[in-house]
Each structure stands twice: as structure tokens, then as C-alpha cells.
Amino acid sequence: MRIVILGGGFAGIAAKSVYKDAILIDKDDKFLLTPRLVDTIAKGDSALFYRKPDIQAEVLKINFREKKVITNKGEIPYDKLIVALGYKQDLTKIKGAKDHVMKLESFEDALKIREEIRKAKSLIVIGGGDLGIELIGSTIELLGKIKGKEKITLINRGKRILPHMPEEISLTAEKILTELGVELLLDTSVEEIKGKQVITNQGTFSADHIFYAGGIRGPDILNSLGFTTENYKMVVNDDLSSVDYKDVYGAGACASLKYPSNAEVSMQSGVHAINNALTGSEEKFKPKQLADVVEIDNNFLGIFMGIPIRGSVARLLKSFALTRVLYKINRINSS
Ligand SMILES: Cc1cc2nc3c(=O)[nH]c(=O)nc-3n(C[C@H](O)[C@H](O)[C@H](O)COP(=O)(O)OP(=O)(O)OC[C@H]3O[C@@H](n4cnc5c(N)ncnc54)[C@H](O)[C@@H]3O)c2cc1C
């Protein structure tokens, strides 16, 4: 059976590692290890890893009737298709965000942020989820201890940061940030961003740079491929099959999963989609929540299978998760 995987990110490589004969198409031969982007900002480390696609080409369209993917290098027929084309930062929810915030979608964006932050005297981060907190962590690492020097403000809509983690982890993270000199504005909704000003329901705040960590959406191309979409994500059934087309599955951040769009869930969805494609099973996707760890200035904290973790255990689990991804990439490169 000819299975074609579109996109060799977390979901795509996990799918390919299950079925070596699948044809992996990606426009790039570099894999962006997004959890490493904060190290790019803090230390200038690379977050790109060589990953060999079977066909390096840009997907342009899909002809579902004739079962062909149309790319800039020609047409590729399929029997079953896994769509795993990734995401974009969602800058549409707040007026002015598109024009005034720093974008972090690529390695180049991270290098640019590193340069900008070095020159800045103040930074506002909007969004107290994993990305917002880790971005503050890497900024602190880059600038040295901030107290009394540059000003970092975190604006969070909810009453506590890291709301998907147990309350004790949120409170510990808030304590660490406050001790490091970060100003926390909780329960504060951003209404608009105008130039260097952030207008909220609690007043207006300004900074040299503004970073928005308020969520992601599907990539632009998803709306033009012919799928039913929600926020640019293809709508899928519980078994990850497309609601629109037979023999087509969605995986990773470009699919409307009922679960958080993190790397671990994306990888599990890639494996689930290809297993259902191979066997014809309609088994529902229910990911196992493994580790979710954030780093703030060398403090590691998070959850593992629902249990709060801190310190060296958390650090080990974070590095294990990254090693697992690199191991899969190496296997794909050598196959
Ligand atoms: C800054 C940042 C930090 C993050 N940190 C973490 C973290 O610490 N932990 C965590 O769990 N999650 C993290 N995430 C989320 C994580 O990166 C995503 O959940 C994950 O990348 C989704 O995997 P994916 O396979 O769906 O998409 P991706 O990994 O983005 O893969 C999509 C692939 O599709 C390819 N592609 C796209 N369009 C085309 C096209 N038209 N033709 C051909 N190929 C195409 C791309 O080149 C790419 O290789 C972070 C995200 C960001 C933005």
C-alpha cells in the first residue's frame, strides 16, 4: 500500500518511523526542534537537525478524486494520505498583534529575537502557557539576572500561569518569576496592541518589544486544500480520518485534535493515524499525557502522567523527550 505523509515534523516523522515504506514529503531537509528555540534565544544554539525527506518538495494542492498530491516537483499518487503540515502562530485574536509583535515560528525568528532582546530595555510577554514562560526563562538567561536592570512583564488572561498544570506548579513558577524580578499581571486581558503599547482591561503597558504566546492555528495552505477547517486546522473524526475525504487522515498541529498541540501529542497522533491507515481500523485517538516540563532560568518543573515533578527528575524527562525525537530522525535518515 502506498502511504504518503505530507510534512516531516513531529507528527510526520513519528508516522514514518512506524512504516518505513511510507513516502515522506517535506519542503525542507531540516527538522525544527521547536523545544530548542528557547536555547537559540538564550545561547545561540542550533535548533535545526538534518532530516531526510523521501521527496523534498512543496505541497501545493491535493486531487482527492484522482488520489494525487500536486507539488512544485510534480504529482505523487497515494492510496492513503497522512496530512501533517504543522501550524502558524495565531496572531489574529488580538487587534494589532500581526503588525506589532515578534514572531517565533522558525530558527531565523529565534536568532532575530535574540538580537532584538539583547538591545531591549523592556519586554512584554503575553500568555502564561509553556511557551510564554520558557521565553521569559531564556530572556533572563540571555540578559543575566534582571532585577534592577531590564524590565520583563508577563500578561496572563487567567488567574494563574501554566493553567494546564497542577496549581502547586503554577504557584512555584509564579514565585520563581517574581523572585527573578518579572512583573506578573494576572487576570488581565489584552484588548489591543498599538505600536509598543499593550492595551488591557487593567490599563496600558508599554515595552521595547512585545511577544505574543497566545496560541497557534493551522497553516495558511490548509484552507486552500479543500478540507472543512476550523481555525485553519482540518477537521477530523475521532479516529483522525478526514471528515471530508476517504483514505485521508490528519495528524499533529494542522488537525483539529481535542488535545493540546504539543510535540508529544503530535507524535502520538502521527503514529495513530498511520496505524489506522494501514489496518483500516477506526480506533479513536486518545493520547497518553507523558511529560510536560518548563525551564525557567535552570529551574525545571512540570508534570509527568499528571504528577507534579521538579528538579533533576523534570530535567531528565525533558532531555529524554528530545533524545527520543532525535533518535527517530536518525532512524529515518539511515533507512
Ligand atoms: C516556539 C515554539 C516552541 C515550542 N516548544 C515546545 C515544547 O517545548 N514542547 C512541546 O511539546 N511543544 C512545543 N511546541 C509545539 C510543537 O512545536 C508543535 O506541537 C509541533 O511542532 C507540531 O508538530 P507537527 O508535526 O504538527 O508540525 P511541525 O513540527 O511544524 O511539522 C510540519 C512540517 O510540515 C512541513 N511543511 C509545511 N508546509 C509544507 C508544504 N506546503 N509542503 C511541504 N512541507 C510542508 C514543514 O516543513 C514541517 O517540517 C513549540 C512551538 C513553538 C512555536
The ligand as an SDF file (V2000), in Angstrom:
LIG
                    3D

 53 58  0  0  0  0  0  0  0  0999 V2000
    8.4490   28.4710   19.6720 C   0  0  0  0  0  0  0  0  0  0  0  0
    7.7930   27.1670   19.9530 C   0  0  0  0  0  0  0  0  0  0  0  0
    8.2460   26.3720   20.9830 C   0  0  0  0  0  0  0  0  0  0  0  0
    7.6290   25.1530   21.2360 C   0  0  0  0  0  0  0  0  0  0  0  0
    8.1060   24.3970   22.2660 N   0  0  0  0  0  0  0  0  0  0  0  0
    7.5120   23.2170   22.5280 C   0  0  0  0  0  0  0  0  0  0  0  0
    7.9820   22.4260   23.6200 C   0  0  0  0  0  0  0  0  0  0  0  0
    8.9160   22.7980   24.3360 O   0  0  0  0  0  0  0  0  0  0  0  0
    7.3840   21.2280   23.8400 N   0  0  0  0  0  0  0  0  0  0  0  0
    6.3450   20.7910   23.0520 C   0  0  0  0  0  0  0  0  0  0  0  0
    5.8190   19.7070   23.3040 O   0  0  0  0  0  0  0  0  0  0  0  0
    5.8720   21.5270   22.0310 N   0  0  0  0  0  0  0  0  0  0  0  0
    6.4300   22.7250   21.7380 C   0  0  0  0  0  0  0  0  0  0  0  0
    5.9560   23.4830   20.7170 N   0  0  0  0  0  0  0  0  0  0  0  0
    4.8350   22.9580   19.8940 C   0  0  0  0  0  0  0  0  0  0  0  0
    5.3630   21.9640   18.8560 C   0  0  0  0  0  0  0  0  0  0  0  0
    6.3890   22.5640   18.0940 O   0  0  0  0  0  0  0  0  0  0  0  0
    4.2370   21.5490   17.9130 C   0  0  0  0  0  0  0  0  0  0  0  0
    3.2240   20.9350   18.6930 O   0  0  0  0  0  0  0  0  0  0  0  0
    4.7520   20.5470   16.8800 C   0  0  0  0  0  0  0  0  0  0  0  0
    5.7580   21.1370   16.0770 O   0  0  0  0  0  0  0  0  0  0  0  0
    3.6180   20.0900   15.9710 C   0  0  0  0  0  0  0  0  0  0  0  0
    4.1340   19.0700   15.1480 O   0  0  0  0  0  0  0  0  0  0  0  0
    3.6310   18.9030   13.6490 P   0  0  0  0  0  0  0  0  0  0  0  0
    4.2640   17.6850   13.1070 O   0  0  0  0  0  0  0  0  0  0  0  0
    2.1630   19.0290   13.6100 O   0  0  0  0  0  0  0  0  0  0  0  0
    4.1730   20.2080   12.8900 O   0  0  0  0  0  0  0  0  0  0  0  0
    5.7040   20.6370   12.5210 P   0  0  0  0  0  0  0  0  0  0  0  0
    6.6430   20.0530   13.5010 O   0  0  0  0  0  0  0  0  0  0  0  0
    5.6380   22.0920   12.3510 O   0  0  0  0  0  0  0  0  0  0  0  0
    5.9160   19.9610   11.1050 O   0  0  0  0  0  0  0  0  0  0  0  0
    5.2870   20.4060    9.9360 C   0  0  0  0  0  0  0  0  0  0  0  0
    6.1750   20.0550    8.7550 C   0  0  0  0  0  0  0  0  0  0  0  0
    5.4570   20.3180    7.5620 O   0  0  0  0  0  0  0  0  0  0  0  0
    6.3320   20.8860    6.6020 C   0  0  0  0  0  0  0  0  0  0  0  0
    5.5140   21.6630    5.6610 N   0  0  0  0  0  0  0  0  0  0  0  0
    4.6670   22.6900    5.9640 C   0  0  0  0  0  0  0  0  0  0  0  0
    4.0590   23.1290    4.8510 N   0  0  0  0  0  0  0  0  0  0  0  0
    4.5140   22.3640    3.8190 C   0  0  0  0  0  0  0  0  0  0  0  0
    4.2370   22.3120    2.4290 C   0  0  0  0  0  0  0  0  0  0  0  0
    3.3570   23.1310    1.8500 N   0  0  0  0  0  0  0  0  0  0  0  0
    4.8880   21.3850    1.6800 N   0  0  0  0  0  0  0  0  0  0  0  0
    5.7710   20.5260    2.2480 C   0  0  0  0  0  0  0  0  0  0  0  0
    6.0630   20.5290    3.5550 N   0  0  0  0  0  0  0  0  0  0  0  0
    5.4420   21.4270    4.3370 C   0  0  0  0  0  0  0  0  0  0  0  0
    7.2750   21.7540    7.4350 C   0  0  0  0  0  0  0  0  0  0  0  0
    8.4940   21.9950    6.7460 O   0  0  0  0  0  0  0  0  0  0  0  0
    7.4630   20.8920    8.6790 C   0  0  0  0  0  0  0  0  0  0  0  0
    8.5810   20.0520    8.5840 O   0  0  0  0  0  0  0  0  0  0  0  0
    6.5360   24.7220   20.4320 C   0  0  0  0  0  0  0  0  0  0  0  0
    6.0880   25.5200   19.3840 C   0  0  0  0  0  0  0  0  0  0  0  0
    6.6910   26.7370   19.1330 C   0  0  0  0  0  0  0  0  0  0  0  0
    6.1760   27.6140   18.0130 C   0  0  0  0  0  0  0  0  0  0  0  0
  1  2  1  0
  2  3  1  0
  2 52  2  0
  3  4  2  0
  4  5  1  0
  4 50  1  0
  5  6  2  0
  6  7  1  0
  6 13  1  0
  7  8  2  0
  7  9  1  0
  9 10  1  0
 10 11  2  0
 10 12  1  0
 12 13  2  0
 13 14  1  0
 14 15  1  0
 14 50  1  0
 15 16  1  0
 16 17  1  0
 16 18  1  0
 18 19  1  0
 18 20  1  0
 20 21  1  0
 20 22  1  0
 22 23  1  0
 23 24  1  0
 24 25  2  0
 24 26  1  0
 24 27  1  0
 27 28  1  0
 28 29  2  0
 28 30  1  0
 28 31  1  0
 31 32  1  0
 32 33  1  0
 33 34  1  0
 33 48  1  0
 34 35  1  0
 35 36  1  0
 35 46  1  0
 36 37  1  0
 36 45  1  0
 37 38  2  0
 38 39  1  0
 39 40  1  0
 39 45  2  0
 40 41  1  0
 40 42  2  0
 42 43  1  0
 43 44  2  0
 44 45  1  0
 46 47  1  0
 46 48  1  0
 48 49  1  0
 50 51  2  0
 51 52  1  0
 52 53  1  0
M  END
$$$$
